[in-house]
Amino acid sequence: MISSIDTIVVGVKDIDVALKLWSSHFGLTVIAEKNGSDPALSKLWKIENDAINKQALLTTPGIDVGKIHFVEFNNPKPAVRKNVNSTDLGPKNLDVTCKDLPKKYDELTELGYKFRSEYVAYRVESIDAEVLEVQMPGHDDTNIIFVEQLEEEILLSDKGYGGITSLVTIVSNLDEETQFYKEIFSLKEALSEDLFGEHVEKMIGLPPGGGLRLNLLEGDEIDRYGRVELVNYIGVKEQNDLYKIAKPPALGTLHCVFKTENLSVIKTKLNNRSVDFEDFGKLDLIYGFGETISLNSPAGLRIDIQQV
């Protein structure tokens, strides 16, 4: 069994604000909570023992990958994507699937949430699908993407939402990053697409003629949760590297966690590619207990891997 991303880590200033959106409005289930310091997690992240105040782990009901791990820090660093360009390198989007996106758009607007634009419709030829999409600025300068693939059958919460379907990261070398995930995690390429056009320029804020290349990678799960979406922007002259600051205790989308039944196989693959990693031994964390290692992808995304 090849597994997709188990957990995406998001630093938050106020965990109650995050839970109101993701649990109360989106209907994700809180499967674990923890208050106070966490020596094991502080060891893994190399932060002060008293840096962590609260934690919560959420998932779409019935789905065991693509979970979201909120961590409230006592003295957080600034948000990773605060006042940055939309095309800057680094972890960017949290993709959320929903049903009846126009209705969700109106409901969230009435609740006071703001969107970057009107929702747009486009066709993805490679999977023969009609798609609706819109971006919403979230808490802690996160960027939430709502996507509805029309006529798709997918397991959602009772509120009609499902997340995280994809963690979107912006990279400068799409081929290198794609090959890394394929080789180390045996992920499969579910979609490779070049997107250009006025709707793309408007939605992202690209110059005329700009566009993007994306590769979507996934494991063997039946539903499309916990996928890796790699994006390379075309036509952008300068991109700041935010991977360097996407580390705890910063706010916003930080990194991801993979689970494996055989960590020794992963270590061998990393050694064969001369990828440095640090072994922290067995750690008891909110998302599980087991030997845990940490490394960076070629682009710079932090990845923690735990044996189950």
Summary of the structure (lengths in Angstrom):
residues: 308
radius of gyration: 18.3
end to end distance: 13.0
largest distance: 53.0
contacts: 1054
relative contact order: 0.21
helix: 20%
strand: 43%
